[in-house]
Amino acid sequence: MIGTTAILSLNLNTFIRYYSLDPSKRMAEVSRRMQSRSGYDYYHILAKAVEARASGATADEIEYILNNTSNPSEASHNRAAYEKFDKKFGRKRGLALFERKSRVSLCGGQLIIYVNPLFSVESASGFDVYNIWASQSLNLDRARAGVGVHLMNVAFSKTAPKYNYKMFDAFEGKVYSTVNNTIPKAIDEIALSIVSTAKEA
């Protein structure tokens, strides 16, 4: 569908969250999103701290980032997630900021998913690239993580195909890298549902 204008744009983690909701809750979330396009990014402090660590920032600089909020709950949650990240990856060889960004067009370009993994590390097979999940309210299971892995693979299939794309659950400290063969079809079905709801909102 050439020249189609996107009805809705989401970041990867938001799409995974919508994917995980039951139909009625998904409709409500999408309708709310259409009426209020901008929302507060609860995890921006975590992202900035991880980016700083991967870029070689000092402990004091990272501490400043983690404390840069007046919301105690936000500070506590982001700090806990950062500590999980640092424990697992802080001493890994070749930890670096992953600076490539991409997007995936679904439903003929009507839905855009922005895919911006945060960091990479060296591994025996090359480089592993990670997107971070830090939600306490929604557990990242294998199926949900597979959605993220698949969309990262699609997003970078032409520009960075030789990396190993993975999801890191900063709440549980787990890494996911597999994609169930039913996921691509499921993604298309959920995307159609989201677009249909967005058109009606």
N, C-alpha and C positions, 0 to 999 in steps of 0.2 A: 504494500500500500504506500505508494510514493507520495511524499508531501504531507503525510498525516501529522497533525499537531498533537502533541502529548496532552492528554487530559489530566494526568496525574504523574508526579515524580516522587519516588521514595528512595531512601537509602536502603542498603542491603538488610540491616537489622530490622528496620521497620517492616519490610516485606516479609521477612521470616516470622515476625510477630503476627502479622495479618494472616499469613499462611497457617498459623497454629490455632487461630480462633475458630470457634464454631460459627456457622453462617450468620446467625442473628447478631452476634457480637462483632463480626467482621463488617457487616453492613453498617452498624452503628459507628464503628471506628472510622470507616471510610467516609461516611456522611459528615461526621464531625471534622475530619481532615479537610474535606472540600470546602467547608464553611469557614474554616480557620486554618489557612495554609501554613502558617508558621507556628512552631511549637518550641518549647524549651528543651534543649539537649541536656538531659540530666548527667550524661556521661562525658561531656566535653572535657572535664578536668582529667579524667582517666586517659582520654586520648592524647591530651597535651603532655601529660606526664610520661606516657609510653613513648611518644615521639621524642621527647627530650632525652629519655634514657637511651633510646636507639641512636640518637645523634651525639651521644657522649657528654651530656650535661652532668654537672656535679650533683652530689647528694643534696646540697643546700638549694640549688636551683630547682630540683624536683620537689623538695619539701615546700618551697614557696608556691609552686603550682598547685600542689595538693591542698594547701591551706587557703587557696584563693576563692573562698566562698563563705557566705554568712549563714549557710544552711548546714547545721551540724549533721543531719542525716545524710545529706549529699556528700559531705566531706568524709564521713565515716565509711560509707559504701564505696566511694571511689578509692579511698586509701586501701581498703581491704582487697579490692580487685587489683589495684596496682601491685600490692605486696605478693599476690598470687602470681602475677605476671613476672615480677622480678625474681621470685624464688625459682620459677621454672626456666626463665630465659635470660636472666640478668648476667649469668656467667657463660652463656653459650658463645661459641666461636662465631665470629662474623655477624653478630647482632647489628642490624642496621635499619634505618628508616626505609620503608618501601614507598618510593615517591611516585610511582605510576598510579594513574587513576583511569577508570573506564566506566562504561555503563552498558546495560543490556536493554534492548528494546523488546517489549512484549506486546502482543495483540496488535501487530502491524504498526508499532510505534506509538500507540495510544497510552501505554504505560512504560515509564522509564525507571529502571533500577540503577542507582548510582553505586558503584562498587569501588571502595577505597580502602584496601587492606592497610594496616598500620606499619607492620614491620616484617623483616625476614631474618632468617638465621641460616648458617651453613649446615648442611647435612651430608651424609655419606653419598646420597644420590644427587646432590647439587645444592639447591636453595629451597627452603620451605618458607612460604609466605602466609601470614596469618591475619585473619580478621578476628577481632575480639568481641565476644558476647559477655555482657556483664549483668544481665537482668536477674534480679532475685525473684521476681514475680512469675517468670516463665522459664522452666528448666529447659536447657538445651539438650535434647535427646539426639540419638543417631539420625533420625529422619529429618529433624529440623536443621541439624548441622549439615546434612547432605544437601539441603536446599542451598545453603550458603556456599558450600564447596562447588556445587554444580554451576551456580551463577558466576562464581569467580573464574572457573575454567572457561566458561563461555565468554565472559567479558574480556579475558586476556588471551583468547585462543590465537589471535593474530599478532598482537604486540608483545606478548611475553609468555609464549606457550611452553617453555621448558622449565618453569617453576612448578613446585608442588604446593598446591593451594589447600589451606587447612583452616579450621575454625578452632579458636581457643576459648573455652568456657572459663572466664576469670572468676566465676563464683565457685565452681567445683574444682577448678584446676585441671580440667580434662582437655584433651586434644582429639579432634575428629577429622578424618580425611577421606572417608568412603562415601560413595554415592549409590544409593539403591537404584536399580534400573527403572523403577516406577516413578522416580522423582521428576524427570523432565515433563512427563504428561501431567502429573499432579500440579506442577508449577503453572503450566498453560491453563489448566482448569481454574485455578485460584485467580490467576491474572484476569481471565475473562469475567469472573465474578466481581472482582474489584472494579474493573472498567465499567461493567454494567451498573453497579451501584453508584459509581462516580458520575455517570451520565444522568442518573435520576436525582442526584442530590441537588 
